[in-house]
């Protein structure tokens, strides 16, 4: 929008031809309608959205309080959900116990079959009553008594 020097000012003029006029220096004034609701204060990109797409947080109205029947229905639903959770946990616990019992039974059957086929199963833990050495013998010398009587 720079004017040509020949058209606006004569060549003898002390003001340069490219100097802006005072009207061009001022920014244009944009008139906005007065805000009617707080929903009108949304950012410019969401202002173009229809009112049906506006989030409830952008409006100034609170949802109505639930009625007594609605509260009872919500309580009933919450109790039903808690009951379902407890039943599910109990079912999982029973299933886990059943799996453990089946695994123990399978291990027992394997041990029986291995014993019949001649394979020797070595127990991992000592069973009470099935000791490998008698308490009368020493570990270092099996002929010497483990507990010597007093006076010997």
MOBEL-V955684 format. One record per residue. N is the residue number from 0. RES is the residue in three letters. OMEGA is omega in radians with two decimals (none if undefined). BURIAL is # if it has 16 or more other ideal C-beta (glycine too) atoms within 10 Angstrom, else .. Layout:
BEGIN
n = [N & N]
res = [RES & RES]
omega = [OMEGA & OMEGA]
burial = [BURIAL & BURIAL]
END
This chain:
BEGIN
n = [0 & 1 & 2 & 3 & 4 & 5 & 6 & 7 & 8 & 9 & 10 & 11 & 12 & 13 & 14 & 15 & 16 & 17 & 18 & 19 & 20 & 21 & 22 & 23 & 24 & 25 & 26 & 27 & 28 & 29 & 30 & 31 & 32 & 33 & 34 & 35 & 36 & 37 & 38 & 39 & 40 & 41 & 42 & 43 & 44 & 45 & 46 & 47 & 48 & 49 & 50 & 51 & 52 & 53 & 54 & 55 & 56 & 57 & 58 & 59 & 60 & 61 & 62 & 63 & 64 & 65 & 66 & 67 & 68 & 69 & 70 & 71 & 72 & 73 & 74 & 75 & 76 & 77 & 78 & 79 & 80 & 81 & 82 & 83 & 84 & 85 & 86 & 87 & 88 & 89 & 90 & 91 & 92 & 93 & 94 & 95 & 96 & 97 & 98 & 99 & 100 & 101 & 102 & 103 & 104 & 105 & 106 & 107 & 108 & 109 & 110 & 111 & 112 & 113 & 114 & 115 & 116 & 117 & 118 & 119 & 120 & 121 & 122 & 123 & 124 & 125 & 126 & 127 & 128 & 129 & 130 & 131 & 132 & 133 & 134 & 135 & 136 & 137 & 138 & 139 & 140 & 141 & 142 & 143 & 144 & 145 & 146 & 147 & 148 & 149 & 150 & 151]
res = [UNK & UNK & UNK & UNK & UNK & UNK & UNK & UNK & UNK & UNK & UNK & UNK & UNK & UNK & UNK & UNK & UNK & UNK & UNK & UNK & UNK & UNK & UNK & UNK & UNK & UNK & UNK & UNK & UNK & UNK & UNK & UNK & UNK & UNK & UNK & UNK & UNK & UNK & UNK & UNK & UNK & UNK & UNK & UNK & UNK & UNK & UNK & UNK & UNK & UNK & UNK & UNK & UNK & UNK & UNK & UNK & UNK & UNK & UNK & UNK & UNK & UNK & UNK & UNK & UNK & UNK & UNK & UNK & UNK & UNK & UNK & UNK & UNK & UNK & UNK & UNK & UNK & UNK & UNK & UNK & UNK & UNK & UNK & UNK & UNK & UNK & UNK & UNK & UNK & UNK & UNK & UNK & UNK & UNK & UNK & UNK & UNK & UNK & UNK & UNK & UNK & UNK & UNK & UNK & UNK & UNK & UNK & UNK & UNK & UNK & UNK & UNK & UNK & UNK & UNK & UNK & UNK & UNK & UNK & UNK & UNK & UNK & UNK & UNK & UNK & UNK & UNK & UNK & UNK & UNK & UNK & UNK & UNK & UNK & UNK & UNK & UNK & UNK & UNK & UNK & UNK & UNK & UNK & UNK & UNK & UNK & UNK & UNK & UNK & UNK & UNK & UNK]
omega = [3.09 & -3.11 & 3.11 & -3.09 & -3.09 & -3.01 & -2.97 & -3.07 & 3.08 & -3.09 & -3.13 & -3.05 & 3.12 & -3.14 & 3.13 & -3.06 & -3.08 & -3.14 & -3.13 & 3.09 & -3.10 & -3.14 & -3.12 & -3.11 & -3.11 & 3.10 & 3.14 & -3.12 & 3.11 & -3.14 & 3.12 & 3.06 & -3.14 & -3.13 & -3.12 & -3.13 & 3.05 & 3.12 & 3.12 & -3.10 & 3.12 & 3.12 & -3.03 & -3.10 & 3.12 & 3.13 & -3.13 & -3.13 & 3.09 & -3.05 & -3.13 & -3.14 & -3.13 & 3.14 & 3.13 & 3.14 & -3.11 & 3.11 & -3.07 & -3.09 & 3.10 & 3.11 & -3.13 & 3.14 & -3.13 & 3.13 & -3.13 & 3.14 & 3.11 & 3.11 & 3.11 & 3.14 & 3.10 & 3.10 & 3.14 & 3.14 & 3.12 & 3.11 & 3.12 & 3.13 & 3.11 & 3.12 & 3.12 & 3.11 & 3.13 & 3.13 & 3.12 & 3.12 & 3.12 & 3.13 & 3.11 & 3.14 & 3.11 & 3.14 & 3.12 & 3.12 & 3.12 & 3.12 & 3.14 & 3.13 & 3.11 & 3.12 & 3.12 & 3.12 & 3.12 & 3.11 & 3.12 & 3.13 & 3.10 & -3.13 & 3.12 & -3.13 & 3.12 & 3.11 & 3.13 & -3.08 & 3.11 & 3.08 & -3.12 & 3.09 & -3.14 & -3.13 & -3.13 & -3.10 & 3.10 & 3.07 & -3.14 & 3.14 & 3.13 & -3.10 & -3.08 & 3.13 & -3.11 & 3.14 & -3.13 & -3.08 & 3.12 & 3.11 & -3.10 & -3.09 & -3.08 & -3.13 & -3.12 & 3.12 & -3.12 & 3.09 & -3.13 & 3.09 & -3.13 & 3.10 & 3.12 & none]
burial = [. & . & . & . & . & . & . & . & . & . & . & . & . & . & . & . & . & . & . & . & . & . & . & . & . & . & . & . & . & . & . & . & . & . & . & . & . & . & # & . & . & . & . & . & . & . & . & . & . & . & . & . & . & . & . & . & . & . & . & . & . & . & . & . & . & . & . & . & . & . & . & . & . & . & . & . & . & . & . & . & . & . & . & . & . & . & . & . & . & . & . & . & . & . & . & . & . & . & . & . & . & . & . & . & . & . & . & . & . & . & . & . & . & . & . & . & . & . & . & . & . & . & . & . & . & . & . & . & . & . & . & . & . & . & . & . & . & . & . & . & . & . & . & . & . & . & . & . & . & . & . & .]
END
